[in-house]
Amino acid sequence: MVESLELRIERLVAGGEGLAHLPDGRAVFVPQVAPGELVRVRIVEEKPTFARGQLIEVIEASTARRSAPCPHYGDCGGCQLQHLHYAAQVEAKQDVIREALLRLGHINWREAIPIITGDEWAYRGRVQFKLLPTGERIRVGFYAGGTNDLCDIETCLLLAPPLAALPGILRQRATPPFPSKTLDIALGEDNALSASAPVAALPTSPITQRIGDFVYAYDARCFFQVNSNLVAALVREVVPTGPLPGGLALDLYAGVGLFTLPLSRWFAQVLAIEASPNAAAFARENLTRNNITNVQVMTDDCGRWLQRRAAAFTGRVDWLVVDPPRAGLDNTVRKGIVTIRPRRMTYVSCHPATLARDLKFLLAHGYQLTKLVGLDLFPQTAHVEVVVQLAWGSPEQPSGGSRQTINRNLLSSD
């Protein structure tokens, strides 16, 4: 193995690493570099088609480079892009989205990819700390990149201030035994906290958060968007408004109802599907809390529900919202969606690669991609949220079925 070599970084790829090529043509991936930089690299892993390198020295630095503000950067695995000025981070994420669409989805999106941004620091309203007892004290932090080794931290610059102060508080107050090696904590209105376990006297009761005109209750066990500053912008991009909406909307992976509640304003009826009993219970509570009566929440796995009910909803759904986990849509869900054939659809993705894969399937089954926008919900990291709008056939083409009168038995029979 070569001790070290000089490489020119071509661009950043998914995951935040820089791409270069070895003399034999193989791709090599290097963390903590910037496009255009000439760097000295040590090869630490070799495969038949690619290699991985470790940065030794920046010979020619990019103007996009900066000193990472966090003292834990490089050890903690939570961030991948702190060494870049924020504008360069956003540009890199635009390139990652476009490249994923082209390479994995065969979608040559020629239009601009706008990225909605907010504060690059102190934006996270929820966190999962890793806990490791060592004798009479506890280590608190996050895993180092690519490992299960705990990186002990004093604070995290991404966390909203009440959360950023918790590592020190946990070290002072937490005493063994601990119920889990992880501790989820969510921040609500008036700096109220909800923890997934009663560690260090942290409260476990639900919290509330107002997003637009709606108030949501949830606890630390529920999924809820981490970026408190941009969640309202996300809802505006996802939920349709104006003359297009109609009779029935379907919200898959509905969670506690982040999109379900605003959908109720624009559709005669809304059906929400959520697998987690805890999240579904909060979704129902949030309907009551906001005096919403035209929504039904089903506690079910989206794939199983579609297998049973897709045929009954064919041609009846005016708008579908789908917000899957990073793995995207499994084959059962994809097939169920094209069976239902919603007139229009919003797909919310936190992983451009699985989005591109799913879009390839949907476009092959009659959908047109009409809008695409990114939201940088995760500054300093390689992650990016993408919201796309799709229409069946062409935007003007109706999908058939009644748009204003929906048989209530269709919903109650579930």
HUSUL-V733069 format. One record per pair of residues at least 12 apart in sequence whose C-alpha atoms are under 7 Angstrom apart, sorted by the first residue. I is the first residue (numbers start at 0). J is the second residue. Records with the same first field share a line. If there is no record, write none. Layout:
I: J / J
This chain:
1: 42
2: 41
3: 39 / 40 / 41 / 42
4: 39 / 40 / 41
5: 37 / 38 / 39 / 40
6: 19 / 37 / 38 / 39
7: 19 / 35 / 36 / 37 / 38
8: 33 / 34 / 35 / 36 / 37
9: 34 / 35
10: 34
11: 34 / 91
12: 95
13: 95 / 381
14: 381
15: 30 / 79 / 80 / 381
16: 28 / 29 / 30 / 31
17: 29 / 30 / 32 / 33 / 34
25: 48 / 49
26: 49 / 50
27: 49 / 50 / 51 / 52
28: 50 / 51 / 52
29: 51 / 52 / 53 / 54
30: 53
31: 79 / 80 / 82
33: 61 / 63 / 64
35: 61
36: 59 / 60 / 61
37: 57 / 58 / 59 / 60
38: 56 / 57 / 58 / 59
39: 54 / 55 / 56 / 57 / 58
40: 52 / 53 / 54 / 55
41: 53 / 54 / 55
63: 83 / 84 / 87
64: 82 / 83 / 84
65: 82 / 83 / 84
66: 82
67: 81 / 82
69: 156
74: 143 / 150
75: 141 / 142 / 143 / 144 / 150
76: 141 / 142 / 143 / 144
77: 141 / 380
78: 379 / 380
79: 379 / 380 / 381
80: 379 / 380 / 381
81: 379
92: 383
93: 112
96: 351
99: 351 / 352 / 355
100: 355
103: 352 / 355 / 356
104: 355 / 356 / 358 / 359
105: 359
112: 371 / 372 / 373
113: 372 / 373
114: 372 / 373 / 374 / 375
115: 373 / 374 / 375
116: 374 / 375
117: 228 / 229
119: 378
120: 156 / 157
121: 156 / 157 / 158 / 159 / 160
122: 157 / 158 / 159 / 226 / 227 / 228
123: 157 / 158 / 159 / 225 / 226 / 227
124: 158 / 159 / 185 / 186 / 225 / 226 / 227
125: 184 / 185 / 186 / 225
126: 183 / 184 / 185
127: 181 / 182 / 183 / 184
128: 140 / 141 / 181 / 182 / 183
129: 141 / 180 / 181 / 182
130: 180 / 181
131: 180
136: 170
137: 170
138: 151
139: 151 / 152 / 166
140: 152
153: 166 / 167
154: 166
161: 190
169: 199
172: 199
173: 198 / 199
182: 194 / 195 / 196
183: 195 / 219
184: 219
185: 218 / 219
187: 206 / 207 / 208
188: 207 / 208
191: 206
192: 206
193: 205 / 206 / 218 / 219
194: 219
195: 219 / 220
204: 218
205: 217 / 218
206: 218
210: 231
211: 231
213: 289
214: 289
215: 285
216: 281 / 285
217: 255 / 281
221: 278
222: 254
226: 376
229: 376
234: 258
237: 345 / 386
238: 258 / 261 / 262
240: 265
244: 265 / 266 / 317
245: 265 / 266 / 267 / 317 / 402 / 403
246: 266 / 267 / 268 / 317 / 402 / 403 / 404 / 405
247: 266 / 267 / 268 / 269 / 316 / 317 / 318
248: 266 / 268 / 269 / 270 / 316 / 317 / 318 / 319
249: 269 / 270 / 271 / 316 / 318 / 319 / 320
250: 270 / 271 / 272 / 319 / 320 / 321
251: 271 / 272 / 273 / 301 / 320 / 321 / 322
252: 272 / 273 / 301 / 321 / 322 / 323
253: 271 / 272 / 273
254: 273 / 278 / 279 / 282
255: 278 / 279 / 281 / 282
256: 282
259: 271
260: 286
263: 293 / 294
267: 293
268: 293 / 294
269: 293 / 294 / 295
270: 294 / 295 / 296
271: 295 / 296 / 297
272: 296 / 297 / 298 / 299 / 301
273: 297 / 298 / 299 / 300 / 301
274: 298 / 299 / 300 / 301
275: 298
276: 298
279: 296 / 298
283: 296
301: 332
302: 331 / 332
305: 332 / 335
306: 335
309: 335 / 338 / 339
310: 338 / 339
312: 339
313: 338 / 339 / 340
314: 339 / 340 / 341 / 398 / 399 / 400
315: 400 / 401
316: 341 / 342
317: 341 / 342 / 343 / 402
318: 341 / 342 / 343 / 344
319: 341 / 343 / 344 / 345
320: 344 / 345 / 346
321: 345 / 346 / 347
322: 346 / 347 / 348
323: 348
325: 349 / 350
326: 353
327: 353 / 354
328: 357
337: 364
342: 390 / 391 / 397 / 398
343: 389 / 390 / 391
344: 388 / 389 / 390
345: 386 / 387 / 388 / 389
346: 386 / 387 / 388
347: 385 / 386 / 387
348: 384 / 385 / 386
349: 382 / 383 / 384 / 385
365: 391 / 392
366: 389 / 390 / 391 / 392
367: 389 / 390 / 391 / 392 / 393
368: 388 / 389 / 390
369: 388 / 389 / 390
370: 387 / 388
371: 386 / 387 / 388
372: 385 / 386 / 387
373: 385 / 386
